[in-house]
Amino acid sequence: MDPQAGAALDPRVTPPPAPVVSPRAVRRWLGLGLRDFAAMPLASLFYGFMFVAMAFVLEAYMRDGAWMLAFVTGFTLIAPFLAIGLYALSRDRCPDGSRDGTSAWPVSPRESFIASLTAWRINFGQIAIYGVILTLLLAAWVRVSVVLVALFFDQPATSLSELAAGLAQDPEGFVFFAVYFLVGGGFAWLVFATGISALPMMLDRPVDVLSAMIWSFQAARTNAVVVLRWAATIAVLVGLGMLGRFLPLALIVPVIGHASWHVYRELAGGAGPKDDATVR
């Protein structure tokens, strides 16, 4: 047998096809994310406040509502890449995290946090390629978003609040919202379906970016309804965080990041309703 073919079937590299998960999986994933947050609050809040700081910097230095809207909505496209440290923290709480039954990663909270800061080095080349892909998608979305705003509004807005006020007063505001939602949803689904498990997988296994994205898309297709619910849940939570002047994101983003690791584990067959208790 070709040794390369055998490696391709090795579950330590690429897992088998994703199982069909329960419709109640979203609640379970959020529960596991909250549990990880409670177990590692300081490390989790560090990453949460990093997201909040980026949002405040963006708001402070960007004086164009259209561009601000583009980057705020596009932020969700690159968030999976920025959450690598959170995946690493959750991974270190899983006894089988090393995939070979050994404890290959640090387990103390302090060591785990320090290691999470450079977790990307584990599969640097492939993770870097995925980062470039997300950056290109973000650049494309920013341009599309700005064009959509320009098509519907003649007067530029200097802030998101001013843009929102213009939407409320414009009789075609609902048309803009519908078009924006459909186009943005297409971008978001492309990234989400191909990336729901791609980065956690590259952090967990020596797999290339293309294989990870293909497997992630197949897992999303197998569980389309549940994955759409998970995507909608993330959108609602992030939207609530933005309405709260970004500060709630310090809690929301880490919980979503931790939960995303458990999404990957369950889709990859590493954990499910029967063995969630194996997480420390």
C-alpha positions, 0 to 999 in steps of 0.5 A: 500500500502506498504509505501516503495513502495510508497517511491520508486515512490516518484519523490523527491527520484527517478525521472520518466524515462528520457524524450527524449531530443533535439539533440541541448541539448549539446549546451544548456547545455554548455550555461547554464554551461557558465552562471553559471560560469559567475555568480560565477566566483571566486568559479568556478575558485577555483575548476578549479585551483584545477584540474590544480594543481592536473595535475601539481603535477602529471606531476611533480612527475611522471617520467614515460610516460606510467603511466602519460598517464594512470593517465591523461586519467583515470582522466576523470573517477573520475572527476565527483566525484571531481566536486561535489562542482561545482554541488552544486554551480549550484544547489543553483542557481535553485529555485526548487533545494530543490525538495520540493519548499523551499529554503533549501540551501544557496543562497548568493554566499559566503554561497553557496561556503562555503556549496559547500566545504562539499556538499558531506555530504548531502548523505555521505554514498552513495556518498562515495560508489560511490567514491570507485567504481570510484577509483577501476575503475581508478585502473583497467584502470591504469593497463590496460593502462600501459600494453597496452603501454608496449605491443607496446613500448619496451623503456620506455618514461619519459614523455608524450611528449616523448611518443607522439614522439615515437608514431609519429615515430612508424609505428604501432603508429596508431594501438596502438592509435586505440586499446587504444581508443577502450579499453579506450572508453569502460571504459569511456562509462561504467563510463559515462553512469552509472554516467552522472547523478548519483552524481548530483542525489545523491546530490539532492535526498535521493537516493542510489548509485545503484538506481542512477547508474541504472537510469543514465544508463537508461537515457543515453540509452534513449538519446544515441546519445545526450549523446555520443555527450556530451561525445565527447564534454567533451573529445575534451574540456579536450583534448584541455585543456591538450594541453594548458599545463593544464591551460585552464582546470581552465575554461573548467572543471568548465563549464563542471561541471556546465553544468553537473548539468543541464544535470541531471536536464533536464534528471530528468525532472527538467528543459528543453528548456522551463524553463531554464530561471528559473535559477537565 
